[in-house]
């Protein structure tokens, strides 16, 4: 499904240009919280806008021949010289077919990078069913407190297990309380206990495949709460990603069998 199937490109571009306000702007921002494709497109356009700022008038209006796929792959990997990159940026701005191919290549590249990342993180899986000692470290995460998963056989509306974690992003540190209910929903409470950088925290939950289940943003103090309703399959992994400005931290969680 393409971007135009999720939301019209014209609306996204008007939003980026600051030409949208009121209820229309609020509706689009609400849409963006749940649509990874549209957020990716906006990020894509922002990057191009920055790159295009240095183009000359001749480059900006030139009619470059369509590059082959290998050139687009090299450009995405940052392996072309600056002159070639400038010509490609100008061409991609005006050629829908090449832009579509480049966007597809970028997505494949990101999916491959995601698979490599998950394989690397699997050595630091936080098993929600396992009991850890006080202060146990799982990779960069400190487990502060927990209720183990012994109650999984109880009534479905009872709490199954919970863990309180401490995670650092740069100079900031956050407390994260994860609670998995007997019915399978995962709730998360995040609060900063050290935050010299006061900025919103971007939070997302993905399946191991990279499919985004949900995303949200904290307030400037780093506080937020969300629940993923019973969509996590027992035995599978899910990935909680925290982003503060340019810093990211990934927590990989093992969902217990019920």
C-alpha positions in Angstrom: 0.0 0.0 0.0 1.5 3.3 -1.0 1.6 6.7 0.7 -1.3 8.0 -1.5 -3.5 5.1 -0.3 -2.9 6.2 3.3 -3.0 9.9 3.0 -2.8 12.3 0.0 0.7 13.5 -0.7 -0.6 17.1 -1.3 -1.9 17.2 2.3 1.4 16.0 3.7 3.3 18.6 1.7 1.0 21.3 2.8 1.6 20.2 6.4 5.3 20.4 5.9 5.0 23.9 4.3 3.1 25.1 7.3 0.0 25.7 5.2 -2.3 23.6 7.3 -3.9 24.7 10.6 -6.9 24.2 12.9 -8.8 20.9 12.9 -7.3 19.8 9.6 -3.8 20.0 11.1 -4.8 18.2 14.3 -6.5 15.4 12.3 -3.3 14.9 10.2 -1.1 14.9 13.3 -3.3 12.3 14.9 -3.1 10.2 11.6 0.7 10.5 11.7 0.9 8.9 15.2 -0.5 5.7 13.8 0.9 5.7 10.2 4.5 4.7 9.8 4.4 5.1 6.0 3.3 8.8 6.2 5.9 9.6 8.9 8.5 8.0 6.8 7.5 10.0 3.8 7.6 13.3 5.8 11.1 12.4 7.0 12.1 11.6 3.4 10.8 15.0 2.1 12.5 16.9 5.0 15.8 15.2 4.1 15.4 16.1 0.5 14.5 19.7 1.3 17.7 20.1 3.2 19.8 18.6 0.4 18.1 20.7 -2.3 18.9 23.9 -0.5 22.4 23.8 -2.0 21.4 23.2 -5.7 22.1 25.9 -8.3 19.3 27.1 -10.5 20.7 25.1 -13.5 20.8 21.9 -11.4 17.4 22.5 -10.0 15.7 22.8 -13.4 17.9 20.3 -15.3 16.5 17.2 -17.0 18.8 14.5 -16.0 18.5 11.0 -17.6 17.0 8.4 -15.4 19.7 6.6 -13.3 20.0 2.8 -13.2 19.1 0.9 -10.1 22.7 0.3 -9.1 23.3 4.1 -9.0 20.2 4.6 -6.8 21.4 1.8 -4.5 24.9 3.5 -4.3 23.2 6.8 -3.6 21.1 5.4 -0.8 24.3 3.8 0.7 26.1 7.2 0.5 28.7 5.8 -2.0 28.4 8.3 -4.7 30.5 11.5 -5.0 28.8 14.9 -4.1 28.4 16.1 -7.7 26.6 12.9 -8.6 24.5 13.1 -5.5 23.5 16.7 -6.3 22.3 15.7 -9.8 20.4 12.7 -8.4 18.6 14.9 -5.8 17.5 17.2 -8.6 16.3 14.3 -10.8 14.4 12.5 -8.0 12.5 15.7 -7.2 10.9 15.8 -10.6 10.8 12.1 -11.7 8.0 10.2 -10.0 9.1 6.8 -11.4 12.7 7.1 -10.1 11.5 8.6 -6.8 9.1 5.6 -6.4 12.0 3.2 -7.1 14.3 5.0 -4.7 11.7 5.0 -2.0 11.2 1.2 -2.4 15.0 0.6 -2.3 15.2 2.7 0.8 12.5 0.6 2.5 14.2 -2.6 1.6 17.5 -1.3 3.0 15.8 -0.3 6.2 14.1 -3.7 6.5 17.5 -5.4 6.1 19.1 -3.1 8.7 16.2 -3.9 11.0 16.8 -7.7 10.7 20.5 -7.2 11.4 19.7 -5.1 14.4 17.3 -7.7 15.9 19.8 -10.5 15.5 22.3 -8.4 17.4 19.9 -7.6 20.1 18.7 -11.1 20.7 21.5 -11.7 23.1 19.9 -9.1 25.4 16.3 -10.4 25.4 14.3 -9.3 28.5 12.2 -12.4 29.3 9.0 -11.1 30.9 8.4 -14.6 32.4 11.9 -14.9 34.0 12.8 -13.8 37.5 15.9 -11.6 37.7 17.8 -10.6 40.8 17.7 -7.0 42.1 19.8 -4.8 40.0 20.3 -7.4 37.2 21.6 -6.0 34.0 20.3 -7.2 30.6 22.5 -5.5 28.1 22.1 -1.7 28.8 18.9 -2.2 30.9 18.8 -2.5 34.7 15.9 -4.4 36.1 14.9 -2.7 39.3 11.8 -4.6 40.5 9.5 -7.2 39.2 6.5 -9.5 39.7 7.3 -12.8 37.9 4.9 -14.6 35.7 3.7 -17.2 38.2 0.1 -15.8 37.9 -0.3 -16.6 34.2 -2.6 -19.5 35.0 -4.9 -17.2 37.0 -8.0 -15.4 35.8 -7.5 -13.6 32.6 -8.2 -10.2 34.1 -5.4 -10.5 36.7 -1.9 -9.1 36.3 0.4 -11.8 34.8 3.8 -10.2 35.4 5.5 -6.9 35.6 9.0 -5.4 35.5 10.4 -2.0 36.3 13.5 -1.1 34.2 16.0 1.7 34.2 17.2 2.9 30.8 19.6 5.7 29.8 19.6 7.8 26.6 22.6 10.0 26.6 22.5 12.1 29.8 18.8 11.3 30.4 17.6 8.3 32.4 14.1 6.8 32.4 12.1 4.4 34.6 9.9 2.0 32.6 7.2 -0.2 34.1 6.0 -2.9 31.9 2.9 -4.9 32.9 1.6 -7.9 30.9 -2.0 -8.9 31.8 -3.4 -12.4 31.9 -5.5 -11.4 28.8 -2.3 -10.5 26.9 -2.3 -6.7 26.8 1.0 -4.9 27.5 0.9 -1.6 29.4 3.9 0.7 29.7 4.5 3.7 32.1 7.6 5.8 31.4 8.9 8.6 33.6 12.2 10.4 33.6 14.2 10.5 36.8 17.2 12.3 35.3 16.5 14.6 32.4 19.0 17.5 31.8 17.7 17.4 28.2 14.0 18.4 28.4 12.5 17.1 25.2 9.7 14.7 24.1 10.6 11.0 24.0 9.4 9.2 20.9 8.2 5.6 21.7 7.2 2.8 19.4 6.4 -0.9 19.7 7.2 -3.3 16.8 7.0 -6.9 16.1 10.2 -8.8 15.4 9.3 -8.5 11.7 9.6 -4.7 12.0 5.8 -4.2 11.7 4.9 -1.2 13.9 2.1 -2.0 16.4 1.9 1.5 17.9 3.8 4.7 18.5 3.4 7.7 20.8 5.3 10.6 22.2 5.9 11.7 25.8 5.5 15.2 27.2 8.6 17.3 27.6 9.3 15.8 31.0 9.5 12.3 29.5 6.3 11.0 31.0 3.8 8.9 29.0 1.5 5.9 29.4 0.2 3.5 26.7 -1.3 0.0 26.3 -0.9 -2.5 23.5 -4.2 -4.4 23.6 -3.7 -8.2 23.4 -2.0 -8.2 20.0 1.3 -9.8 21.1 1.6 -13.5 20.4 2.8 -15.7 23.2 6.4 -16.8 22.7 7.2 -14.0 20.2 9.5 -11.0 20.6 8.4 -7.4 20.5 10.7 -4.4 20.4 10.2 -1.2 22.4 12.1 1.7 20.9 12.9 4.9 22.7 14.2 7.9 20.7 15.4 11.2 22.3 16.5 13.6 19.6 19.2 11.6 17.7 19.7 8.9 20.4 17.9 5.6 20.2 17.6 2.7 22.6 15.9 -0.7 21.7 14.5 -3.0 24.4 13.7 -6.5 23.0 11.0 -8.3 25.1 10.1 -12.0 25.2 6.3 -12.5 25.6 5.6 -15.4 27.9 3.5 -18.4 26.9 0.0 -18.3 28.5 
